[in-house]
Every structure is written in C-alpha cells, then in structure tokens.
Amino acid sequence: MTDQNNTLPPKTCTIEKLVTVDADVEKVINGEKTATRRNGRYADIDEVMTLKGVKIVVKNVYAQMLGEVTDQDAMQEGYENVEAYKQAILSIHPGMTWEPDMKVWVHEYERTE
C-alpha cells in the first residue's frame, strides 16, 4: 500500500490535526469512527496517530466528492446517515455550504492495539 503514497499530493496539514473534536476522539477510540474527511490531506497511508494513548494507523487515503458520500460512509464517520453527518459538519464549520462537487480527502484508519 505504501506505493500509493507516491501518487498522492503532498500533505496540507499534519496527522495531529486529523481528529481534534473530543467527541470524535472518543468515537475513534471506541471503534465507532473509522474515517475522517477533510478538505486537505492530513496523513499518509501507514502513518500512526496517538489519541489519548491509543495508537491509530491510517489504512487508506483517497479523494471523494461530497455528493458521493453514502450512508455507509457517514457511518464510518460515526453518524447514522449522510444527513446527520452533513448537519454535524455544517454546525462545526459556520458559513460552509455542502457542495456536492467539493473534493474532500478520506482518511480511513483503525486501532493498532
């Protein structure tokens, strides 16, 4: 999988900023959240982040349009469906609009312990 890193653009932020909301940190630790979508690339495949002492490894990174997000994708994010995920994102980012053709970077991960 590491070969795929060569085809990804440079990171726009650091992995430490990938999951920062306390409720999301708890969801990741509990296995209820296994992906994070960001407007930039925050991690490389196989990169490890530590949340409250728990090691989480990034398994996949890829681009997706917001209009392609499915209920299954929203469940990876820790929400019951796309609408719940959309409302959560819009409440976190005041003034943001949900643009179906907006590209986001999906970071999928899992606990290493």
C-alpha positions as a Markdown table, in Angstrom:
| # | Residue | x | y | z |
|---|---|---|---|---|
| 1 | Met | 0.0 | 0.0 | 0.0 |
| 2 | Thr | 2.9 | 2.4 | 0.7 |
| 3 | Asp | 3.5 | 2.7 | -3.1 |
| 4 | Gln | 0.2 | 4.6 | -3.3 |
| 5 | Asn | 1.8 | 7.4 | -1.3 |
| 6 | Asn | 3.8 | 8.3 | -4.4 |
| 7 | Thr | 0.6 | 9.1 | -6.3 |
| 8 | Leu | -0.9 | 11.2 | -3.6 |
| 9 | Pro | -0.3 | 15.0 | -3.5 |
| 10 | Pro | 1.7 | 16.5 | -0.6 |
| 11 | Lys | 0.0 | 16.7 | 2.8 |
| 12 | Thr | -1.6 | 20.0 | 3.5 |
| 13 | Cys | -1.7 | 19.5 | 7.3 |
| 14 | Thr | -0.3 | 17.2 | 10.0 |
| 15 | Ile | -1.9 | 14.0 | 11.3 |
| 16 | Glu | -2.2 | 15.5 | 14.7 |
| 17 | Lys | -4.9 | 17.8 | 13.4 |
| 18 | Leu | -6.9 | 14.9 | 11.7 |
| 19 | Val | -9.2 | 14.2 | 14.7 |
| 20 | Thr | -9.4 | 17.0 | 17.2 |
| 21 | Val | -13.0 | 17.2 | 18.4 |
| 22 | Asp | -13.3 | 15.4 | 21.8 |
| 23 | Ala | -16.5 | 13.5 | 20.9 |
| 24 | Asp | -14.8 | 12.3 | 17.7 |
| 25 | Val | -11.6 | 11.2 | 19.6 |
| 26 | Glu | -13.9 | 9.1 | 21.8 |
| 27 | Lys | -15.6 | 7.6 | 18.8 |
| 28 | Val | -12.3 | 6.7 | 17.2 |
| 29 | Ile | -11.0 | 5.1 | 20.4 |
| 30 | Asn | -14.3 | 3.1 | 20.8 |
| 31 | Gly | -14.2 | 2.0 | 17.1 |
| 32 | Glu | -17.4 | 4.0 | 16.2 |
| 33 | Lys | -15.5 | 6.3 | 13.8 |
| 34 | Thr | -13.1 | 4.7 | 11.3 |
| 35 | Ala | -12.7 | 7.6 | 8.8 |
| 36 | Thr | -12.3 | 11.3 | 8.7 |
| 37 | Arg | -13.0 | 13.5 | 5.6 |
| 38 | Arg | -11.0 | 16.8 | 5.3 |
| 39 | Asn | -10.6 | 19.4 | 2.6 |
| 40 | Gly | -6.9 | 18.6 | 2.6 |
| 41 | Arg | -4.7 | 15.6 | 3.0 |
| 42 | Tyr | -3.6 | 15.2 | 6.7 |
| 43 | Ala | -1.9 | 11.8 | 6.7 |
| 44 | Asp | 0.0 | 9.2 | 4.7 |
| 45 | Ile | -1.0 | 5.5 | 4.5 |
| 46 | Asp | 0.6 | 3.6 | 7.4 |
| 47 | Glu | 1.1 | 6.8 | 9.4 |
| 48 | Val | 0.2 | 6.5 | 13.1 |
| 49 | Met | -1.6 | 9.0 | 15.3 |
| 50 | Thr | -2.0 | 8.7 | 19.0 |
| 51 | Leu | -5.3 | 9.7 | 20.7 |
| 52 | Lys | -5.3 | 9.6 | 24.5 |
| 53 | Gly | -2.5 | 7.0 | 24.4 |
| 54 | Val | -4.2 | 4.8 | 21.8 |
| 55 | Lys | -2.3 | 4.2 | 18.5 |
| 56 | Ile | -4.4 | 4.5 | 15.3 |
| 57 | Val | -2.9 | 3.6 | 11.9 |
| 58 | Val | -4.1 | 5.1 | 8.7 |
| 59 | Lys | -5.0 | 2.3 | 6.3 |
| 60 | Asn | -6.2 | 4.3 | 3.2 |
| 61 | Val | -6.3 | 7.8 | 1.9 |
| 62 | Tyr | -8.3 | 8.8 | -1.2 |
| 63 | Ala | -10.3 | 11.7 | -2.8 |
| 64 | Gln | -14.1 | 11.8 | -2.8 |
| 65 | Met | -16.7 | 14.3 | -3.8 |
| 66 | Leu | -19.2 | 15.3 | -1.1 |
| 67 | Gly | -22.0 | 14.3 | -3.4 |
| 68 | Glu | -20.6 | 10.8 | -3.4 |
| 69 | Val | -20.8 | 10.3 | 0.4 |
| 70 | Thr | -23.2 | 7.4 | 1.2 |
| 71 | Asp | -24.9 | 6.4 | 4.4 |
| 72 | Gln | -22.2 | 3.8 | 4.8 |
| 73 | Asp | -19.5 | 6.5 | 4.5 |
| 74 | Ala | -21.4 | 8.5 | 7.1 |
| 75 | Met | -21.4 | 5.5 | 9.5 |
| 76 | Gln | -17.6 | 5.3 | 9.1 |
| 77 | Glu | -17.6 | 8.9 | 10.3 |
| 78 | Gly | -19.7 | 7.9 | 13.4 |
| 79 | Tyr | -23.1 | 9.2 | 12.2 |
| 80 | Glu | -26.3 | 7.2 | 11.4 |
| 81 | Asn | -26.7 | 8.6 | 7.8 |
| 82 | Val | -25.5 | 11.2 | 5.3 |
| 83 | Glu | -28.0 | 13.9 | 6.6 |
| 84 | Ala | -26.8 | 13.6 | 10.2 |
| 85 | Tyr | -23.2 | 13.8 | 9.0 |
| 86 | Lys | -23.9 | 16.8 | 6.8 |
| 87 | Gln | -25.6 | 18.6 | 9.6 |
| 88 | Ala | -22.8 | 17.9 | 12.0 |
| 89 | Ile | -20.2 | 19.2 | 9.5 |
| 90 | Leu | -22.2 | 22.3 | 8.8 |
| 91 | Ser | -22.5 | 23.1 | 12.5 |
| 92 | Ile | -18.8 | 22.7 | 13.1 |
| 93 | His | -17.9 | 25.0 | 10.1 |
| 94 | Pro | -20.2 | 28.0 | 10.2 |
| 95 | Gly | -20.7 | 29.6 | 6.8 |
| 96 | Met | -19.8 | 26.4 | 5.0 |
| 97 | Thr | -22.2 | 25.1 | 2.3 |
| 98 | Trp | -22.4 | 21.4 | 1.4 |
| 99 | Glu | -21.3 | 21.5 | -2.3 |
| 100 | Pro | -21.8 | 18.1 | -4.0 |
| 101 | Asp | -18.8 | 18.7 | -6.3 |
| 102 | Met | -16.4 | 19.7 | -3.5 |
| 103 | Lys | -13.5 | 17.3 | -3.2 |
| 104 | Val | -12.5 | 16.0 | 0.2 |
| 105 | Trp | -9.8 | 13.6 | 1.3 |
| 106 | Val | -10.9 | 10.5 | 3.1 |
| 107 | His | -8.6 | 9.1 | 5.8 |
| 108 | Glu | -9.6 | 5.6 | 6.8 |
| 109 | Tyr | -7.9 | 4.2 | 10.0 |
| 110 | Glu | -8.1 | 1.5 | 12.7 |
| 111 | Arg | -6.6 | 0.9 | 16.2 |
| 112 | Thr | -3.3 | -0.9 | 16.1 |
| 113 | Glu | -3.7 | -2.3 | 19.6 |
